[in-house]
């Protein structure tokens, strides 16, 4: 069997110069991942637009290749736990469960007393954009362009889920079957996160945070990222998955090591 020249060169490089071969693979991966991360389909589906908006809810400046404003948002409560750039993130005030002061953020390190966005589920996306532009939110077109604001509005209107469908609020456990979620994690998620969920550290060396850590400590955050992807990363948005599948995957993630 004849081996194509490009493949042969790659195999040779892998054996003769492993470091160089790995760098070549990294460059090739970036060549197709960067347009996927930062680009837009010629004919985007509504689900793609919603998931884009979901990533903006997480970290809109990362999505738009901008820096968050350094100053604390003028509407952020005085004496609130956050300061500076983080106060411009939607999730910092409204929570991963979208319920704000009525959900997980009613107490603890993110408590501000600010209501969530759950009341805007099913609203006209343009009404959400109007709210983003108002004097309270101050996401003017020079901060958040119209096209991006519409995608965020679409997420708020059509992309929210009631987290209690997936997560028991009393126990913070996913309402799923970990045995069924295991097959999905090992065949899909492990590609990037490893079979033990520890291939990527979202924290630091001294305070690591892995898939299992997030699943146990902040399951709504995990659910949001599974459905919408992670800003600036080649993580697939699984917004198309059935609720039962998402719950199974979350239940398995909660069995993984947290440290």
FENTA-V81718 format. One record per pair of residues at least 4 apart in sequence whose C-alpha atoms are under 8 Angstrom apart, sorted by the first residue. I is the first residue (numbers start at 0). GAP is how many residues later the second one is. Records with the same first field share a line. If there is no record, write none. Layout:
I: GAP + GAP
//
This chain:
2: 4 + 5
3: 4
4: 4
5: 4
6: 4
7: 4
8: 4
9: 4 + 11
10: 4
11: 4 + 5
12: 4 + 5 + 7 + 8
13: 4 + 5 + 6 + 7 + 8
16: 4
17: 4
18: 4
19: 4
20: 4
21: 4
22: 4
23: 4
24: 4
25: 4
26: 4
27: 4
28: 4
29: 4
30: 4
31: 4
32: 4 + 201
33: 4 + 5
34: 4 + 5
35: 4 + 198
36: 195 + 196 + 197
37: 25 + 194
39: 4
43: 4 + 5
44: 4
45: 4
46: 4 + 192 + 193
47: 4
48: 4 + 102 + 105 + 106
49: 4 + 101 + 102 + 104 + 105 + 108 + 109
50: 4 + 104 + 108 + 176 + 177 + 178 + 186 + 188
51: 4 + 99 + 100 + 103 + 176
52: 4 + 95 + 98 + 99 + 100 + 101 + 102 + 103
53: 4 + 98 + 101 + 102 + 105 + 170 + 174 + 175
54: 4 + 5 + 8 + 170 + 173 + 174 + 175 + 176
55: 4 + 5 + 6 + 7 + 96 + 175
56: 32 + 33 + 34 + 95
57: 31 + 32 + 33 + 173
58: 4 + 30 + 31 + 172
59: 4 + 29 + 171
60: 4 + 5 + 6 + 7
61: 4 + 5 + 169 + 170
62: 168 + 169
67: 17 + 18 + 20
68: 15 + 16 + 19
69: 14 + 15
70: 12 + 13 + 14
71: 4 + 11 + 12 + 13 + 14 + 15 + 16
72: 11 + 12 + 14 + 15
74: 61 + 62
75: 4 + 11
76: 35
79: 30 + 31 + 32
80: 28 + 29 + 30 + 31
81: 4 + 5 + 28
82: 4
83: 4
84: 4
85: 6
86: 5 + 6
87: 4
88: 4
89: 4 + 5
90: 4 + 5 + 7
91: 18
92: 7 + 17 + 18 + 19 + 21 + 22 + 23
93: 4 + 5 + 6 + 7 + 11 + 20 + 21 + 22 + 23
94: 4 + 5 + 8 + 9 + 10 + 21
95: 124 + 125 + 128
96: 6 + 7 + 65 + 66 + 123 + 124
97: 5 + 18 + 19 + 20 + 62
98: 4 + 5 + 6 + 16 + 17 + 18 + 19
99: 4 + 5 + 6 + 13 + 14 + 15 + 16 + 17
100: 4 + 5 + 6 + 10 + 11 + 12 + 13 + 14 + 15
101: 4 + 13 + 14
104: 4 + 5 + 6 + 7
105: 4 + 5 + 6 + 7
106: 4
116: 4 + 39
117: 38 + 42
119: 8 + 36 + 37
120: 35 + 36 + 37 + 38 + 39
121: 35 + 36
122: 4 + 5 + 34 + 35
123: 4 + 33
124: 4 + 25 + 28 + 29 + 31 + 32
125: 4 + 24 + 27
126: 4 + 26
127: 4 + 25 + 28 + 29
128: 4 + 20 + 21 + 23 + 24
129: 4
130: 6
131: 5 + 6 + 7 + 8 + 17
132: 4 + 5 + 6 + 7 + 8
133: 4 + 5
138: 4 + 5
139: 4 + 5
140: 4 + 5
143: 4 + 5
144: 4
145: 4
146: 4
147: 4
148: 4
149: 4
150: 4
151: 4
152: 4
153: 4 + 5
154: 4 + 5
155: 4
161: 4
162: 4 + 57
163: 4 + 5
164: 10 + 78
165: 8 + 9 + 10 + 77 + 78 + 80 + 81
166: 5 + 6 + 7 + 8 + 52 + 53 + 80
167: 4 + 5 + 6 + 7
168: 4
171: 44 + 47
172: 43 + 46 + 78 + 81
173: 45 + 73 + 74 + 76 + 77 + 80
174: 72 + 73 + 76
175: 5 + 68 + 69 + 70 + 71 + 72 + 73 + 74 + 75
176: 4 + 70 + 71 + 72 + 74 + 75
177: 4 + 70 + 71 + 72 + 73 + 74 + 75 + 77
178: 4 + 69 + 73
179: 4 + 68 + 69 + 72
180: 4 + 64 + 66 + 67 + 68 + 69 + 70 + 71 + 72
181: 4 + 66 + 67 + 70
182: 4
183: 4 + 5 + 65
184: 4 + 5 + 10 + 64 + 67 + 68
185: 4 + 5 + 9
186: 4
188: 4 + 5
189: 4 + 5 + 6 + 7
191: 7 + 8
192: 4 + 5 + 6 + 7 + 18
193: 4 + 5 + 6
195: 60 + 61
196: 13 + 14 + 15 + 56 + 59 + 60
197: 12 + 13 + 59
198: 11
199: 10
200: 7 + 8 + 9
201: 6 + 7 + 8
202: 4 + 5 + 6 + 7
203: 4 + 5
207: 51
208: 4 + 5 + 49 + 50
209: 4 + 47 + 48 + 49
210: 4 + 11 + 42 + 45 + 47
211: 4 + 41 + 42 + 43 + 44 + 45 + 46
212: 4 + 5 + 41 + 43 + 44 + 45 + 46
213: 4 + 5 + 7 + 8 + 44
214: 4 + 6 + 7 + 35 + 38 + 39
215: 38 + 42
217: 4
218: 4 + 31
219: 4
220: 4
221: 4 + 28
222: 4 + 23 + 27
223: 4 + 5
224: 4 + 5 + 12
225: 10 + 11 + 12 + 13 + 20
226: 10 + 11 + 12 + 13 + 14
227: 8 + 9 + 10 + 11
228: 4 + 5 + 6 + 7 + 8 + 9
229: 4 + 5
240: 4 + 5
241: 4
242: 4
243: 4
244: 4
245: 4
246: 4
247: 4
248: 4
249: 4
250: 4
251: 4
//
